[in-house]
Amino acid sequence: MAQRLKDATSPYLLQHAGNPVDWWPWGDAAFTEARARDVPVLLSVGYSACHWCHVMAHESFEDTPTAALMNENLVAIKVDREERPDVDAVYMTATQAMTGQGGWPMTVFMTPDREPFFCGTYFPREQFQRLVAGVAKAWREDRGNVTDQAQRIAAALAERAAPWGGAADPPDAAGLRDACDQAVTGLATDYDAVRGGFGGAPKFPPSMVLEFLLRHSERVPEAGEPALAMAAFTAGAMASGGMYDQLGGGFARYSVDAGWVVPHFEKMLYDNALLARVYAHLWRRTGSPLARRVARETCAWMIRDLGTADGGFASALDADSDGEEGLFYTWTPAELTDALAAPDGQYAAEVFGVTEAGTFEGGRSVLRLLAEPDDTGRFARVREILLAKRNQRVAPARDDKVVAAWNGLAIAALAEVGLLLEEPGFVTAAQDAAGLLAGVQLSGGRIARTSRDGVAGPSAGVLEDYACVAEGFLALSGVTGEHGWVDLAGELLDVVLDRFADGAGGFYDTADDGEPLVYRPADPADGPAPSGAFAAAGALLSYAALTGSARHREAAVAALGVLPPIATRFPRAAGWGLAVAEAIISGPAEIAVVGPPGDARTGALHVTALRAAPPGAVIALGDGGQTGGGPADGGPLPSRSPVDGGLAGSGPVDGMLASVASIPLLAGRSLVNGSPAAYVCRDFTCLVPVTEPAALREALGYPV
């Protein structure tokens, strides 16, 4: 065996490097080999935290007879969907079209010309063996029909590549308002008023939809109560259910049931980054202590359990530990008593809903918080003891590759939550992750999809990488005052406009100089994370609000040309686009805060600006002495502690941000009678500056 995967940067590929299957990585060499041997290609796509990927690996790919059958009749390619989302998107479209469903592991048989002719997901070993043998026989004896079918499928995929594309005109404000109103109505019809969330089992965390609902309720408070109620109840149900880790914090991937009781236990960075921000915004909107706690715990979990030695964030934790799904997280009454002694063990069983019958396999229970405990001291002590006891178990494996897009989401969340909740360590973690992306994965305006151990991976960034990292950099600049992040965001967004635009106002998911595939994917609908198109719209809008760039604002609005039909028919797939629409409708507000970096009054205005900011607002932080949009000395402003406004150093990226962005929003914004001041603007037309937090809240439309 050549063991071609042994030098891969993907932990998922490395998991398969020792298989008896003669795996190839995705690339021209594998297809050249298939053509030379005159055999079909098997594409197997998965990811390291995928439970059923592990099952199929153990049953088939680690089985010598099955591997021999594959090696004799196929060229087998293994792909990490997180490293190559473009390859995954193309063939998942084929799988869903041919089978009516999708999922991982994805199993695709194709010609050496990369045209699929049979697709599926997980197959048990005996069925998979019959399938391989059947495909090999058809390839030998019925080649014409096989290749004809493959060509027809490839042609159909190309036709379906952009189902929402076309010459849709950029929506005006009235059209966006109508789309948002219709989306709220549509979501209400799909809303589970008993258990929270939308639809039935399985239930995924609707993070982007919740963000939209919160923004909608802020923009139209007189009519937004149903939106706020749906968001608040769903957030509470998720946080009290088994999908939320009641001991360690952080959310699992989804709930297998409609009541948020039993999760699929893998934990993903993107889910938690998005949800941390949502819960912080819910706390800002309602003052909910639960929302505040969950936002803080989720950020702390990301730093503790996903933080990498080089400053980034790992992509995921596995669903399995010690060979069993959920073993790390579930408990029996006896285990609680053993860890806590009888009185506290019984108390924990009652608080967390642990029973002899169990809620999971083998009589084990997933911890839920059935009611907020009265004795917070006892509850905190019990949680601490149980977490320490759980940490003695075999922990789930961690996929420690750093995915650019997901780290961009984490940077935005940690920076914003850190300032909102007065947690300077969160802001520092965001700076560290941004420094890793800028120093390792970003070069010449182009970004690598992944890195691992401080080394960039082989795959080019896709649209979501450019957009989400730009969003993270812009949010970080607004929190720290380090204006160089705006420069870097501008470089990324220039690539978006120059390399990803489809010529009709939308975007492809891959760059125009990327690897040619069967077709060039372009899907504007949200999946588990924001679609690249909607993420790009949001980042373009924020950049325009800071810099006054008409080009970027026009591109943001044009990218929402696909929003009305999606929002009307499938609002759950348009949450991020709807959230961006809410920002466009409301301005967005532009808030400039200026004052000496070490002045507590500057810090107070800064925190107030973020806590009272309307939907999609941007914040620029300056020292009050600049005239061209940057600090007077030409370097980045030092980071501020969100607690007291004091200096916290200039972050881990000194020298890397030597070029200070020109931020017109700050140009000419000076102190008022020597005091720090805040300017509230829309389209660079500003109200009279204010110097007190209460006056700033009033200017932003929040009650004093």
C-alpha positions in Angstrom: 0.0 0.0 0.0 1.2 3.5 -0.9 -0.6 4.9 2.1 -1.0 8.2 0.3 -3.0 9.7 3.2 -0.2 9.5 5.8 1.0 13.1 5.1 -2.5 14.6 5.0 -3.3 17.7 7.1 -6.8 16.5 7.7 -7.3 14.4 10.9 -10.1 12.6 9.1 -7.9 11.5 6.3 -5.2 10.5 8.8 -7.8 8.3 10.5 -7.9 6.3 7.3 -4.2 6.3 6.5 -3.7 2.8 8.0 -6.7 1.2 6.3 -6.2 -1.8 4.0 -8.0 0.2 1.4 -5.6 1.8 -1.1 -7.0 5.3 -0.6 -6.1 8.3 -2.8 -6.6 11.9 -1.9 -8.8 14.0 -4.2 -6.8 15.2 -7.2 -5.9 14.6 -10.8 -3.6 11.7 -10.0 -6.4 9.6 -8.7 -8.5 10.1 -11.9 -5.5 9.5 -14.1 -5.0 6.2 -12.3 -8.6 5.2 -12.8 -8.4 6.0 -16.5 -5.2 4.0 -16.8 -6.6 1.0 -15.0 -10.0 1.4 -16.8 -12.0 1.2 -13.5 -14.6 3.4 -11.9 -13.9 5.8 -9.0 -15.4 5.5 -5.5 -15.6 8.8 -3.7 -16.1 8.5 0.1 -16.8 11.8 1.9 -17.0 12.3 5.6 -15.5 14.1 8.6 -13.8 13.2 11.8 -16.7 13.8 14.2 -19.2 11.8 12.1 -20.5 8.8 14.0 -21.8 6.8 11.0 -18.5 7.5 9.2 -16.8 5.7 12.0 -19.3 2.8 11.8 -18.7 2.3 8.0 -15.0 2.6 8.5 -14.9 -0.1 11.1 -17.3 -2.4 9.2 -15.9 -2.0 5.7 -12.7 0.1 5.3 -10.9 -1.7 8.1 -12.1 -5.1 6.8 -9.4 -6.8 4.7 -11.8 -8.8 2.4 -13.9 -5.6 1.7 -10.7 -3.6 1.1 -9.4 -6.2 -1.3 -12.6 -6.1 -3.3 -12.4 -2.3 -3.5 -8.7 -2.3 -4.4 -9.3 -4.8 -7.2 -12.2 -3.0 -8.8 -12.0 0.7 -8.0 -9.8 3.7 -7.4 -11.0 4.8 -3.9 -10.8 8.5 -3.0 -11.2 9.8 0.6 -12.3 13.4 1.1 -12.8 15.4 4.3 -16.0 17.4 3.6 -14.7 20.2 6.0 -11.5 20.6 4.0 -13.2 20.4 0.6 -16.7 21.8 1.0 -16.8 22.4 -2.8 -16.4 18.8 -3.7 -18.8 17.8 -1.0 -21.4 20.3 -2.3 -21.3 19.0 -5.8 -21.7 15.4 -5.0 -24.1 15.9 -2.2 -26.4 17.6 -4.7 -26.1 14.5 -6.8 -26.8 12.2 -3.9 -29.9 14.2 -2.8 -31.2 14.3 -6.3 -30.8 10.6 -6.9 -31.9 9.3 -3.4 -34.1 12.0 -2.0 -31.8 12.4 1.0 -28.2 13.1 2.0 -25.8 12.7 4.8 -22.4 11.4 5.7 -20.6 9.2 5.0 -21.4 10.0 1.4 -20.7 7.2 -1.0 -20.5 8.1 -4.7 -19.5 6.0 -7.7 -18.3 8.0 -10.7 -16.4 7.7 -14.0 -12.8 8.8 -14.4 -14.2 12.0 -15.9 -15.7 12.7 -12.4 -19.3 12.2 -13.5 -21.4 10.4 -10.8 -23.6 7.5 -11.7 -24.6 6.0 -8.3 -24.9 7.7 -5.0 -25.7 6.8 -1.4 -24.7 7.4 2.2 -24.0 4.7 4.8 -24.0 1.0 3.7 -23.6 -2.0 6.0 -20.7 -4.2 5.1 -22.5 -7.0 3.2 -24.6 -4.5 1.3 -21.5 -2.4 0.5 -19.7 -5.5 -0.8 -22.6 -6.4 -3.1 -22.7 -2.8 -4.3 -19.0 -2.7 -5.2 -19.2 -6.0 -7.0 -22.3 -4.9 -8.8 -20.8 -1.6 -9.9 -17.7 -3.4 -11.1 -19.8 -5.8 -13.2 -21.8 -3.1 -14.7 -18.7 -1.2 -15.6 -17.3 -4.2 -17.4 -20.4 -5.5 -19.1 -22.7 -2.5 -19.5 -20.3 0.5 -19.9 -22.4 2.3 -22.4 -25.4 2.6 -20.2 -23.3 3.5 -17.2 -21.5 6.4 -18.9 -24.7 7.6 -20.6 -26.3 7.8 -17.2 -23.3 9.6 -15.7 -23.3 12.2 -18.5 -27.0 12.8 -18.1 -26.6 13.3 -14.3 -23.7 15.6 -14.8 -25.7 17.7 -17.3 -28.6 17.8 -14.9 -26.4 19.0 -12.1 -25.0 21.8 -14.1 -28.5 22.9 -14.9 -29.5 22.9 -11.2 -26.3 24.6 -10.1 -27.9 27.9 -9.4 -31.6 27.3 -8.9 -32.1 30.8 -7.3 -29.8 32.6 -9.8 -30.9 34.8 -12.6 -31.5 38.4 -13.3 -33.4 39.3 -10.0 -33.2 43.1 -9.5 -31.6 44.3 -6.3 -34.4 44.5 -3.7 -35.5 47.9 -2.4 -36.3 48.7 1.2 -39.9 47.9 0.7 -39.1 44.5 -0.9 -36.8 43.6 2.0 -39.4 44.6 4.6 -42.0 42.5 2.8 -39.6 39.5 2.7 -38.8 39.8 6.4 -42.5 40.1 7.3 -43.4 37.1 5.2 -40.6 35.1 6.7 -41.9 35.8 10.2 -45.3 34.6 9.1 -43.8 31.5 7.5 -41.7 30.6 10.5 -44.7 31.0 12.8 -46.6 28.3 10.8 -43.6 25.9 11.3 -43.0 26.8 14.9 -43.3 24.2 17.7 -45.0 26.2 20.4 -44.8 23.3 22.9 -41.2 22.4 22.6 -39.6 25.3 20.8 -37.8 25.2 17.5 -39.2 24.6 14.0 -40.5 21.4 12.5 -40.1 18.0 13.9 -37.3 15.5 14.6 -34.5 15.8 14.2 -34.2 19.4 15.3 -31.1 21.4 14.5 -30.3 24.6 16.4 -31.8 27.4 14.3 -29.1 29.9 15.2 -29.3 32.1 12.1 -33.1 32.2 12.2 -33.0 33.2 15.9 -30.6 36.0 15.0 -33.1 37.3 12.4 -36.0 37.1 14.8 -34.1 39.0 17.4 -33.1 41.7 14.9 -36.7 41.9 13.6 -38.1 42.3 17.1 -35.6 45.1 17.7 -36.4 47.0 14.5 -40.2 46.8 14.9 -40.8 46.4 18.6 -44.5 47.2 18.3 -45.0 44.3 15.9 -42.1 42.1 16.8 -43.3 40.4 20.0 -44.2 37.1 18.2 -40.7 37.0 16.7 -39.1 37.7 20.1 -41.3 35.1 21.8 -40.3 32.4 19.2 -36.6 33.2 19.6 -36.7 33.4 23.4 -38.7 30.2 24.0 -36.6 28.2 21.5 -33.3 29.5 23.1 -34.6 28.5 26.5 -35.7 25.1 25.4 -32.4 24.3 23.8 -30.4 25.5 26.7 -32.4 23.4 29.2 -32.4 20.3 27.1 -29.9 17.6 26.4 -28.4 19.3 23.4 -26.7 21.7 25.7 -23.9 20.3 27.8 -25.2 21.1 31.3 -21.7 20.5 32.9 -19.2 21.8 30.4 -21.1 24.2 28.3 -21.4 24.2 24.5 -24.1 22.7 22.2 -24.2 19.4 20.4 -24.9 19.2 16.7 -28.6 18.5 16.9 -31.4 16.8 18.8 -32.5 13.4 17.5 -36.0 14.0 19.0 -38.4 16.9 18.8 -38.0 17.8 22.5 -34.3 18.6 22.7 -33.8 15.5 24.9 -31.2 13.3 23.2 -28.5 15.0 21.1 -26.3 13.7 18.3 -23.3 14.2 20.5 -20.7 15.7 18.2 -19.9 19.4 18.9 -19.1 21.7 16.1 -17.3 25.1 16.3 -19.6 26.9 13.9 -22.7 25.9 15.9 -21.3 27.2 19.1 -19.9 30.4 17.7 -23.2 31.3 16.1 -25.2 30.3 19.2 -22.9 32.2 21.6 -23.6 35.4 19.7 -27.4 34.7 19.6 -27.6 34.1 23.4 -25.6 37.3 24.0 -28.0 39.2 21.8 -31.0 37.7 23.6 -29.5 38.8 26.9 -29.0 42.3 25.5 -32.6 42.3 24.3 -34.3 40.8 27.3 -31.9 40.7 30.2 -32.3 37.0 30.5 -29.9 35.5 33.1 -30.1 32.1 31.4 -29.1 33.7 28.0 -26.2 35.5 29.7 -24.9 32.3 31.4 -25.2 30.2 28.2 -23.4 32.8 26.1 -20.5 33.0 28.7 -20.3 29.2 29.2 -20.3 28.5 25.4 -17.5 31.0 24.8 -15.5 29.5 27.7 -16.1 26.0 26.3 -14.8 27.0 22.9 -11.6 28.4 24.4 -11.1 25.5 26.8 -12.0 22.5 24.6 -11.5 23.7 21.1 -8.6 26.2 21.5 -5.4 25.1 19.7 -1.8 25.7 20.8 -1.3 28.0 17.9 -4.2 30.3 18.9 -7.0 29.0 16.6 -10.0 26.9 17.3 -10.4 23.2 16.3 -13.3 22.3 14.1 -15.1 19.7 16.2 -15.3 17.1 19.0 -16.3 13.6 18.1 -19.7 12.1 19.0 -18.0 8.9 20.2 -15.6 8.1 23.0 -14.1 4.8 23.9 -16.0 3.4 20.9 -19.5 4.4 22.0 -21.6 7.3 21.1 -22.4 9.6 24.0 -20.6 7.6 26.6 -18.7 10.7 27.8 -21.8 12.8 28.4 -24.4 10.4 29.8 -25.0 9.2 33.4 -26.8 6.7 35.5 -28.2 7.4 39.0 -25.6 5.1 40.5 -22.8 7.1 38.8 -24.2 10.3 40.2 -24.3 8.8 43.7 -20.8 7.4 43.3 -19.5 10.9 42.3 -21.4 12.9 44.9 -22.6 10.7 47.7 -26.2 9.9 48.4 -27.9 13.3 49.2 -26.2 15.2 46.4 -26.5 12.3 44.1 -30.3 12.2 44.5 -30.4 16.0 44.1 -28.4 15.8 40.9 -30.6 13.1 39.5 -33.7 15.3 40.2 -32.2 18.5 38.8 -30.8 16.8 35.7 -33.6 14.3 35.0 -31.5 11.2 35.4 -33.7 8.1 35.9 -33.2 4.3 36.2 -34.9 3.9 32.9 -32.7 6.5 31.2 -33.3 8.7 28.3 -30.5 7.2 26.1 -29.2 3.8 25.3 -28.4 1.2 28.0 -30.4 3.0 30.7 -28.1 6.0 30.6 -29.5 9.6 30.7 -28.5 12.8 29.0 -28.4 15.6 31.5 -31.1 18.2 31.2 -31.9 21.2 33.4 -35.5 20.6 34.1 -35.9 23.8 36.2 -33.6 26.5 37.3 -32.3 25.5 40.7 -33.2 27.4 43.8 -29.9 26.8 45.6 -27.4 28.2 43.1 -24.5 27.5 45.4 -25.3 23.8 45.8 -26.0 23.6 42.1 -22.6 25.2 41.2 -20.8 22.8 43.6 -22.5 19.7 42.2 -21.7 20.8 38.6 -18.1 21.4 39.4 -17.7 17.9 41.0 -19.5 16.1 38.2 -17.4 17.9 35.6 -14.2 16.9 37.3 -15.4 13.3 37.5 -16.4 13.3 33.9 -13.0 14.6 32.9 -11.6 11.4 34.1 -13.4 9.5 31.4 -12.0 8.9 27.9 -12.7 12.1 26.1 -14.1 12.3 22.6 -11.5 12.8 19.9 -10.9 16.3 18.6 -10.5 17.3 15.0 -7.8 20.0 15.5 -7.7 21.5 12.0 -8.5 25.2 11.9 -11.2 26.0 9.4 -11.0 29.6 8.3 -14.8 30.3 8.0 -15.6 28.8 11.3 -12.8 30.6 13.1 -14.1 33.8 11.6 -17.5 33.2 13.2 -15.7 32.4 16.5 -13.7 35.6 16.3 -16.8 37.7 15.9 -18.6 35.9 18.7 -15.7 36.0 21.2 -14.9 39.6 20.5 -18.5 40.8 20.8 -19.5 38.6 23.8 -16.2 39.5 25.5 -17.1 43.2 25.4 -20.8 42.7 26.2 -20.2 40.5 29.2 -17.0 42.1 30.4 -14.8 39.1 29.7 -11.5 40.4 28.4 -10.1 36.9 28.1 -12.7 36.2 25.3 -11.4 39.3 23.4 -7.8 38.1 23.7 -8.8 34.7 22.4 -10.4 36.4 19.4 -7.2 38.4 18.8 -5.1 35.2 18.9 -7.3 33.4 16.4 -7.3 36.4 14.1 -3.6 36.6 14.3 -3.3 32.9 13.4 -5.5 33.4 10.3 -3.7 36.5 9.2 -0.2 35.1 9.8 -0.7 31.5 8.6 -3.7 31.2 6.3 -3.9 34.6 4.7 -1.4 35.5 2.0 -1.7 38.1 -0.8 -5.4 38.6 -0.1 -6.0 34.8 -0.6 -6.9 32.6 2.2 -6.3 28.9 2.7 -9.4 26.9 3.8 -7.6 25.2 6.7 -4.4 25.0 8.8 -3.1 22.6 11.3 -0.2 23.0 13.8 0.5 26.4 12.3 0.8 25.1 8.7 -1.6 26.1 6.0 -3.6 23.3 4.4 -3.6 22.5 0.7 -7.2 23.6 -0.1 -8.1 27.0 -1.3 -10.6 29.0 0.6 -14.2 29.1 -0.6 -16.7 32.0 -0.4 -17.7 31.4 3.2 -14.1 31.5 4.3 -13.5 35.0 2.8 -16.9 36.3 4.0 -16.9 34.9 7.6 -13.2 35.8 8.2 -13.9 39.4 6.9 -16.9 39.5 9.3 -14.7 38.4 12.2 -12.0 40.9 11.4 -14.5 43.8 11.2 -16.2 42.8 14.5 -12.7 42.5 16.2 -11.8 46.0 15.0 -15.0 47.4 16.4 -14.2 45.9 19.8 -10.4 46.5 20.0 -9.9 49.6 17.9 -7.2 47.8 16.0 -8.0 49.4 12.6 -5.7 47.2 10.6 -8.3 44.4 10.7 -10.5 46.6 8.5 -7.7 46.7 6.0 -7.4 42.9 5.9 -11.2 42.5 5.7 -11.1 44.9 2.7 -8.5 42.7 1.0 -10.7 39.6 1.5 -13.8 41.4 0.2 -12.0 42.7 -2.9 -11.3 39.0 -3.7 -14.9 38.2 -3.1 -16.0 40.9 -5.6 -13.3 40.1 -8.2 -13.2 36.3 -8.1 -16.5 35.0 -6.8 -19.1 37.3 -8.4 -21.5 35.6 -10.9 -22.1 38.7 -13.0 -25.8 38.8 -12.0 -25.5 40.2 -8.5 -24.8 36.8 -6.8 -21.8 34.7 -6.0 -20.3 31.4 -6.8 -19.0 29.3 -3.8 -15.6 28.9 -5.5 -13.2 31.3 -7.1 -12.9 31.7 -10.8 -9.4 30.4 -10.7 -10.3 27.4 -8.5 -10.3 23.8 -9.4 -12.8 23.0 -12.2 -15.5 20.5 -11.0 -18.4 18.9 -12.7 -20.1 22.3 -12.2 -19.3 25.4 -10.2 -21.4 25.4 -7.0 -23.4 28.4 -6.1 -25.9 27.8 -3.3 -27.2 30.9 -1.5 -29.4 29.1 1.0 -28.1 28.7 4.6 -27.1 25.3 5.8 -25.7 24.6 9.3 -23.8 27.8 8.9 -24.5 30.9 6.9 -24.3 30.5 3.2 -21.3 32.0 1.5 -23.6 34.4 -0.4 -25.4 35.7 2.6 -22.3 35.9 4.7 -20.7 37.9 2.0 -23.7 40.3 1.9 -23.3 40.8 5.6 -19.6 41.5 5.6 -19.9 43.7 2.5 -22.6 45.8 4.2 -20.5 46.2 7.4 -17.4 47.2 5.5 -19.4 49.8 3.5 -20.9 51.2 6.7 -17.4 51.7 8.1 -15.7 53.0 4.9 -18.5 54.6 2.9 -17.8 52.4 -0.1 -20.8 52.5 -2.4 -19.4 49.6 -4.4 -19.5 47.3 -1.3 -23.0 48.4 -0.3 -24.4 48.0 -3.7 -22.9 44.5 -3.9 -24.4 43.6 -0.5 -27.9 44.7 -1.6 -27.5 42.9 -4.9 -26.5 39.7 -3.2 -29.9 39.7 -1.5 -31.7 39.6 -4.8 -32.2 35.9 -4.2 -33.6 36.5 -0.7 -37.3 37.1 -1.4 -38.1 33.7 -3.1 -36.1 31.8 -0.5 -37.5 33.7 2.5 -41.0 33.2 1.2 -40.8 29.5 0.5 -38.1 28.3 2.8 -37.5 30.9 5.5 -35.5 28.5 7.7 -32.9 28.4 4.9 -32.6 32.2 4.8 -32.0 33.3 8.4 -28.6 35.0 7.7 -29.9 36.7 4.6 -32.9 38.0 6.5 -30.7 39.2 9.4 -28.6 41.2 6.8 -31.8 42.5 5.3 -32.8 43.8 8.8 -29.5 45.6 9.0 -30.0 47.2 5.6 -33.6 48.3 6.5 -32.3 49.9 9.7 -29.5 51.7 8.0 -27.4 50.1 9.4 -26.5 52.4 12.2 -22.9 53.7 12.2 -21.5 54.4 15.7 -18.2 56.2 16.2 -16.8 56.2 19.7 -13.8 58.5 20.3 -11.7 59.0 23.4 -8.4 58.4 25.0 -7.7 54.6 25.1 -7.1 54.6 28.9 -10.1 56.6 29.8 -12.9 54.7 31.6 -15.4 57.1 30.0 -14.4 55.9 26.6 -14.9 52.3 27.7 -18.3 53.1 29.1 -19.5 54.7 25.8 -18.0 51.8 23.9 -19.8 49.1 25.9 -23.0 51.0 25.8 -22.7 51.3 22.0 -22.5 47.6 21.6 -25.2 46.8 24.2 -27.7 49.3 22.7 -26.8 48.9 19.0 -29.7 48.4 16.6 -29.7 45.5 14.1 -26.4 45.2 12.1 -24.9 48.3 13.5 -21.1 48.9 13.0 -18.9 50.4 15.6 -15.6 52.2 15.0 -13.3 53.1 17.9 -10.8 56.0 17.7 -8.8 58.2 20.0 -10.5 61.4 19.0 -7.4 63.0 17.5 -7.3 61.5 14.0 -8.4 63.3 10.9 -7.9 60.6 8.3 -9.7 57.8 9.9 -6.8 56.2 11.8 -4.7 56.8 14.9 -2.4 59.8 14.7 0.7 57.7 15.0 -0.2 55.4 12.1 -0.4 52.3 14.1 -3.2 50.2 15.6 -4.9 51.4 18.7 -4.1 49.3 21.8 -6.8 46.9 22.9 -9.0 48.0 25.6 -10.2 45.9 28.5 -14.0 45.8 28.2 -14.1 45.9 32.0 -12.5 49.2 32.9 -11.4 50.8 29.7 -7.8 50.3 30.6 -5.0 49.3 28.2 -4.6 45.6 27.7 -1.6 45.7 25.3 -1.7 45.9 21.6 -2.5 42.2 21.0 -0.5 39.4 19.3 -0.3 41.0 15.9 2.0 44.0 16.4 3.8 44.8 13.1 1.4 42.7 11.1 -1.1 45.5 11.1 1.3 48.2 10.1 -1.1 49.5 7.4 -3.9 51.4 9.2 -7.3 51.4 7.5 -8.8 54.6 6.4 -12.1 54.6 8.2 -14.1 57.6 7.1 -16.6 57.0 9.9 -13.9 58.3 12.3 -12.7 61.1 10.2 -13.2 64.4 11.9 -14.8 62.8 14.9 -13.3 64.7 17.8 -13.6 64.9 21.6 -16.4 67.2 22.9 -15.0 69.8 25.3 -12.2 67.4 26.1 -14.5 64.5 26.9 -14.9 61.1 25.0 -17.9 61.2 22.7 -20.1 59.0 20.6 -21.5 59.8 17.2 -24.6 58.0 15.9 -24.8 58.2 12.2 -26.7 56.7 9.2 -25.1 57.0 5.8 -22.5 59.2 7.4 -25.1 61.8 8.5 -24.7 62.1 12.3 -26.7 63.2 15.2 -25.2 65.7 17.7 -22.4 63.8 19.6 -23.1 62.7 23.1 -20.8 62.2 26.0 -22.9 60.2 28.5 -24.0 56.5 28.2 -27.6 57.4 29.0 -27.7 59.9 26.1 -26.1 57.4 23.8 -28.8 54.8 24.6 -31.5 57.4 24.0 -29.9 58.3 20.6 -29.9 54.7 19.7 -33.6 54.3 20.5 -33.2 52.3 23.7 -34.8 53.3 27.0 -32.5 55.1 29.4 
